[in-house]
Amino acid sequence: MNVESIGTINQNNNHNLEKLKQLSKDFEAIFIEMMLKTMKIGEDSTLGNSAENSIYRSMYQNALANKLADTSSFGIANLIFNSLKKAIEETKSPKIQQPIPLNQNNYIPFKINLPKDIKEIVKQASLMFKVPEKLILSVIKAESNFNPKAVSPKGAAGLMQLMPQTAQSLGVTNVFDPIQNIMAGTKYLSDLIANLKSIPLALAAYNAGIGNVKKFNGIPPFKETVQYVQKVISYYEKA
């Protein structure tokens, strides 16, 4: 991205903020005008209820409302502007939901008695796809507890619990083969990390799909997914 394009983005952002400020002021003006009409400010009983008096009242109340909104005497416009600005900023940045408290007693360090063949496969996968060994091991622990024959109710299978479609897209011919499963699962995880630039988001996508992560612009608010991310991170820290 060059300097000119950055300047254009900044100009657009400033323009949008000015429009938002004006809309906030317009809303405050409408609110004040309604309040003035309710309070009957600007009415002159000496003029009666003629059409001229009605027009006069309306013009006076409208002008006074706009003047009060411009001076921000009520602060409604600022309140609306700041609330909308905050909401817009939050939608632009990834939202990481607060972790659901987990029972730490469920997490048992697994580096002891780790099967040697699995450890060697993980080492090779780590070197090939540039993913930390203990992150791969943490995912395997959370997914299958090192059971190469594990199958979930949803059809995910093997050590890294690959879904049939994912396994097929990665060229896996035998999902229960530890070498194929770990290599494919690690490649998939590596691709997610490269795409999302975040390990927690990649873990969320591994569990709930990258479409849901992008839809919610962060970790999806699914209890299972939030717990899964926290579980893998906990294993990672204890590995």
MOCOR-V17299 format. One record per pair of residues at least 12 apart in sequence whose C-alpha atoms are under 6 Angstrom apart, sorted by the first residue. I is the first residue (numbers start at 1). J is the second residue. Records with the same first field share a line. If there is no record, write none. Layout:
I: J / J
This chain:
21: 81
24: 77 / 80 / 81
25: 69 / 77
28: 69 / 76 / 77
29: 65 / 66 / 69
32: 65
33: 61 / 62 / 65
42: 57
43: 57
94: 217 / 218
95: 218
96: 218 / 219
109: 238 / 239
111: 239
125: 183
135: 236
138: 232 / 235 / 236
139: 232
140: 159 / 160
143: 160 / 161
144: 159
146: 159
147: 159
148: 176
149: 176
158: 175 / 176
160: 185
170: 184
201: 219
203: 229
204: 219 / 225
